Amino acid sequence: MKRWGRWALLACSVLLLAACGPVGDGGDSGTAAGGGAVRDGGTLTVALADDPDMLDPTQARTLVGRMVFMSLCEKLYDIDRELNIVPQLAASRPTLSPDGRTAEIKLREGIKFNDDTPLDAAAVKMSLDRHRTLEGSQRKSELLAVSGVDVVDPTTVRIRLSQPFAPLAAVLADRSGMVMSPKQLDKLGADFGDDPVCVGPFRFVERVAQDRIVLEKSQSYYDKDKVHLDRLVYKPIVDENIRLANLRSGDIQVADQIQPTDVPGVQRDSSLQLVVAGSLGYQGITFNVGNTKGLPPAPAGKAPGALAGDKRVRQAFELSLDRDTLNKVVFNGLYEPTCSPIPLNNPYATEALSECPGHDVAGAKKLLADAGVKTPVQVELTTDNSPQAARIGQTIQSMAKEAGFDVKLRPTEFATALDDTDAGKYQAFQVGWSGRVDPDGNISNFHLSEGSQNISRASDKQVDDLILEARTTTDVARRKQLYADVIKAVQERASVIYLWRQKTYIGAAKNVGGLNVYADSLIRVTTAGFTS
Amino acid sequence: MGAFLLRRAGQSLVTLVLATIVVFFGIRALPGDPALALAGEERDPTALAEVRAQYGLDQPILVQYWRWVTEVAHGNLGESLRTGISVSETILSRVPVTLELALLSLLVAIVFGVGAGVVAAVRRGSWTEWLANLAALLGLSVPSFWLGIMLILVFAIILGWLPASGYVSPLTDPVGNLQRMVLPSLVLGAQFAAILMRQTRSAMLQSLGADYVRTARAKGLSERQVVFGHALRNSLITVLTLLGLRLGLLISGAIITEQVFVIPGFGRLLVEAVFTRDYPIIQGVALVSAAAYIFANLAVDLLYSVANPRIRLQGAAT
């Protein structure tokens, strides 16, 4: 009897732990189950970590803006749970010509914008042309390879490319692939963001800057039977403590970006659930190698100091850092240590990516000795001025000290830090990237010699050639090999050292169901609602 | 009177022009490129250059200033760099929110501060005075951010009596508006209530020991009449002076309270605009605030001159 009692206790404990634990698929996507069937009706309030910028797919820049677009503006393609590119407004994957310079996209039929006008090839052309040409468009560089768009017939568009461009479908699975209503574009022009109309499960109602964005269920949406909510309110609440307090009080039902330090509290709260997903991005340290005059097209130079001058010093710095300890100390072990720009779940990732150089103080000291530098090596590390960044900086500081680095922290407000690092006024910068589905989006801008975000200004023809070949190769196996080579090469030059990958923790009320979060960290509420 | 009015209006205009210069060049002295701050992690150089050109940020600073002042003179404060929404529209929607918060906080401060001050003075040496002093000390020393979070924890999360945050207009939902304003008003009013309590207490103690109060008591007036009809009435002069001086500070103090309770007010607008280097919003908010102060001062000067003709005559003589 006693034995049975113990087993029962063990079983209960396991069940209890499961009930308290995060809701996810064990992989890189998560779902709020809500504990029952989702009923129709209700208003869901989602707290975002910042106020979105313009609600115009052409001019928008922010991650939180993408969160709103998820409910408002569908795209030609989307990603699924496994990060595969799948058709959304398109009927199938693009059909490429043998030379890879044209791509034909067949559209789904019977789709309507939220103003009841039909979606056709002319509308797609109009949106793509606007993305490519509007002054102030943030999509121009994403669509740089596109040289023209033609309407083949009402349900087919042809995209002409200046060179083969493997990430095309991935690019069209983000804001570049959003199609705007021509009627609304004609009406509002560059002010489309004041009252955006796209194809989406929800239509725009109103926006009060810094307070709320209100959407309501669209009656024109092709899949409206799957949409349960009547209304959706996005509310920017910047402070994470206040966001969580509002979730606990029931004023909001979904909270974006729960901090690792708050995760155990959410797990313990029986009225809440935690939705966990992976991330496409990374966090790390970028070293100034040759940024003396700013970003391209300014010429690269040679930054002063041992870190810039000798890759062995940068490699030694990397060896001095213990990624696991950093993850445990700063993030309660809830993020993932990494040493690569692309996540392991990416279809182009290889096994080799998981092999990080370990924490090796003796190895670091040897590299410094080989480089013949005088220790301690002075390093000024720029971080943003948040409390979390301070903890990260202090942990790095104490680890690197063991190997012979004297790290001085320079906490700087983020806007100023961007200004300084773009201009080359820094030595090392702790910064990350939210990530893109296609590996090219995480690599080329940061590592190509003329990359628009190569703040390091590290330059290497071999790396450039590999990246450009990977970008234009459509054969998956070949591309996979090329990215393995690219990553090996950038790890070797150590202009950027990759340290950890964030995970996405979303808090939700227990009675919210049908809400999905994939590895792109975006909250998908199309099928969300309240459970009975 | 006409000449005095014209002179003061002229002075105010010069002050306003000086304010535009300080505001415009002051914000540009901050490090951080607005186009870069807006772009965040997505920093495509071509797009950045176009954004700078679109908003005239690539022009010489004097040209930018002249353009802005010309637009302001035509009543156009521009559009937010971040959201593209009109600055005037945004400011107009925020002013009533912050004014409501400031006025309700003032009410809280008067009710609790003056009430506790009177009780502390009348019951000097008793436990009630000790309690009032302790409350005042707490009001002065507890940071409003912490107090806000604690009130949310108790009243919104544990007890569930009040909403944790947000704002609804009193015109659309008066009850909902009051429910949402209770906690922010308490937080914003707490420090001022503590100051008022101390001032009222000392003014009341002084009044209660004065000859006219002794005379009132000798005449056989009840203690209630003595305290409220004579001592408090006389003490209120000090309190009223303090109220006038602190109202402006209450509005600036609303910044933190608005952040904690997610209230879309004037303070929060300014703070978030500074972080994103949203120049048109920062300039608009600072200009409107400066104009309000200058206008209020002008109005007070004019009222003084009406009440005391020597002021305008002195001004004319100099």
Chai-1 contact restraints between the chains, C-beta under 6 A:
chainA,res_idxA,chainB,res_idxB,connection_type,confidence,min_distance_angstrom,max_distance_angstrom,comment,restraint_id
A,D53,B,R82,contact,1.0,0.0,6.0,A-B,restraint_1
A,M54,B,G84,contact,1.0,0.0,6.0,A-B,restraint_2
A,R61,B,A39,contact,1.0,0.0,6.0,A-B,restraint_3
A,R61,B,G40,contact,1.0,0.0,6.0,A-B,restraint_4
A,R61,B,E42,contact,1.0,0.0,6.0,A-B,restraint_5
A,E135,B,E50,contact,1.0,0.0,6.0,A-B,restraint_6
A,E135,B,Q54,contact,1.0,0.0,6.0,A-B,restraint_7
A,G136,B,E50,contact,1.0,0.0,6.0,A-B,restraint_8
A,G136,B,V51,contact,1.0,0.0,6.0,A-B,restraint_9
A,G136,B,Q54,contact,1.0,0.0,6.0,A-B,restraint_10
A,Q138,B,A47,contact,1.0,0.0,6.0,A-B,restraint_11
A,K140,B,T46,contact,1.0,0.0,6.0,A-B,restraint_12
A,S141,B,D44,contact,1.0,0.0,6.0,A-B,restraint_13
A,G193,B,G84,contact,1.0,0.0,6.0,A-B,restraint_14
A,A209,B,T83,contact,1.0,0.0,6.0,A-B,restraint_15
A,A209,B,I85,contact,1.0,0.0,6.0,A-B,restraint_16
A,A209,B,T90,contact,1.0,0.0,6.0,A-B,restraint_17
A,Q210,B,P264,contact,1.0,0.0,6.0,A-B,restraint_18
A,Q210,B,E272,contact,1.0,0.0,6.0,A-B,restraint_19
A,D211,B,P264,contact,1.0,0.0,6.0,A-B,restraint_20
A,I237,B,V262,contact,1.0,0.0,6.0,A-B,restraint_21
A,A245,B,I152,contact,1.0,0.0,6.0,A-B,restraint_22
A,A245,B,A164,contact,1.0,0.0,6.0,A-B,restraint_23
A,N246,B,A164,contact,1.0,0.0,6.0,A-B,restraint_24
A,N246,B,S165,contact,1.0,0.0,6.0,A-B,restraint_25
A,R248,B,I157,contact,1.0,0.0,6.0,A-B,restraint_26
A,S249,B,A156,contact,1.0,0.0,6.0,A-B,restraint_27
A,S249,B,I157,contact,1.0,0.0,6.0,A-B,restraint_28
A,S249,B,A164,contact,1.0,0.0,6.0,A-B,restraint_29
A,D251,B,P163,contact,1.0,0.0,6.0,A-B,restraint_30
A,D251,B,A164,contact,1.0,0.0,6.0,A-B,restraint_31
A,D251,B,S165,contact,1.0,0.0,6.0,A-B,restraint_32
A,A415,B,G32,contact,1.0,0.0,6.0,A-B,restraint_33
A,A415,B,A37,contact,1.0,0.0,6.0,A-B,restraint_34
A,A415,B,R277,contact,1.0,0.0,6.0,A-B,restraint_35
A,T416,B,P31,contact,1.0,0.0,6.0,A-B,restraint_36
A,T416,B,G32,contact,1.0,0.0,6.0,A-B,restraint_37
A,L418,B,L36,contact,1.0,0.0,6.0,A-B,restraint_38
A,D419,B,P31,contact,1.0,0.0,6.0,A-B,restraint_39
A,D419,B,G32,contact,1.0,0.0,6.0,A-B,restraint_40
A,D419,B,D33,contact,1.0,0.0,6.0,A-B,restraint_41
A,D419,B,L36,contact,1.0,0.0,6.0,A-B,restraint_42
A,S452,B,D44,contact,1.0,0.0,6.0,A-B,restraint_43
A,S452,B,P45,contact,1.0,0.0,6.0,A-B,restraint_44
A,Q453,B,R43,contact,1.0,0.0,6.0,A-B,restraint_45
